[in-house]
Each structure stands twice: as C-alpha cells, then as structure tokens.
C-alpha cells in the first residue's frame, strides 16, 4: 500500500514467484495436479536439473499464467535462467547488500487476514543508486525471498505497504523502479483512506504501529524466519 505525501495510498497484492520451499497446497484439484505433471515434464526435458524444484514453486507459475501449461513453462524457464545467474547461491547474502540495508528502508512483520506476510518499504529513505542498479535489485530479491520463506503452507502471495511519506524528488529513481518491476507482477488498488483500507485486509494486532496498529515493525535483516538462509541452492 503506497502512502503518498498527500495521504493517498496504493495497495500492492504481489504474486510470489520466488523459490519458497515445500508450501504445496494439498487441496488443489486433480485437474491442476495433471497440469503440474505436464508442466514438470516440459521443464525437466529442457533442463534436467529442474527436478529439484518442488511442486509448490511450479504451482505459483501455473497460477500466474492462468493454468496455461505452455505459458507457465516458458515463464518458469526464463525465471530459472535469470535466477541461476543472478542468485547463484540460492539466496542473497546480507554482505552483498550492506549499503541498501543500512538505509533501514525495508521492514517485515506480521500477516494479513489471508495469512500473507507483510513488508513495509519506506520509499522516502531510498536514494537512487550511484554505482549500479544491481544492488537495488539484489536488495529486493532478498526481501521477497525472505517473505517467501516466512509464508505459510500453500500461501502464494504477500503484501507490501510501500510508504511514500517524506518522499521528494531526490528519491525519484526511474531506473530503480523499472528494475524492481521487472522482478514482479504487481496489482495496484488505490484508496485515499489508507488506515481504513489497511484494516480491511490486516487485523489491528498485525497492523504496523506507524499506521495505527499494534505490531512493531522489524528491519527485514533482523526478522527471524524458518530455514533462513537456505541451506542449499535451487
């Protein structure tokens, strides 16, 4: 949810396309299971190393392409190629993004009413990259990976509150915005009454204190989640 300087907000519902462990939804239909098997046959034929990818990950790509096996397989292949080159260790070590983490612009704590983990991004603390856009991209991959690791079984989405409070022209970073949008597909929902809108989806006990809730925000690098960092690379 974006909180603009005028008090306006934008809500982000983000489909999770990051490797997320074994969060497989056992309630899926037989038809979806059949499509998953077809998808696995396609991707393993092209890349035998894809055998290590769990069904939960493939399921997310299948849903992202509205159960179209061919499109989901193509999307996964592109993602897999990018992931192997950009995240060769299977995760982004904090030592690689120290400059971004020192800005204290990203926080992670709590879950919305649908069980989706919540992150808060304070965009007023972002300074456009002076060296390379790659550090910013690594920072967001780190955030999204960590949110994925905290997700409950079967959960395929997470919620981001992108706060524009204090944002000025010095924070404008078109190249950075494009780089982040290349990683995700985002749906925007706008509402001027940001607290009321947040409470529609987030219980007060899980809403960050800075938005009138009861939950303290925690720096993303200090947030403890299960199985983090990952032991092996995918």
Secondary structure, 3 states (H helix, E strand, C coil): CEECCCCCEEEEEEECCCCCCCCCCCCCCHHHHHHHHHHHHHHHHHCHHHHHCCHHHHHHHHHHCCCCHHHHHHHHHHHHHHHHHHCCCCCCCHHHCHHHHCCCCEEEEEECCCCCEEEEEEHHHCCCCCCCHHHHHHHHHHHHHHHHHHCCCCCCEEEEEEECCCCCHHHCCHHHHHHHHHHCCEEEEEECCHHHHHHHHCCCCCCEHHHCCCECCCEHHHCCCCCCCCCCCC
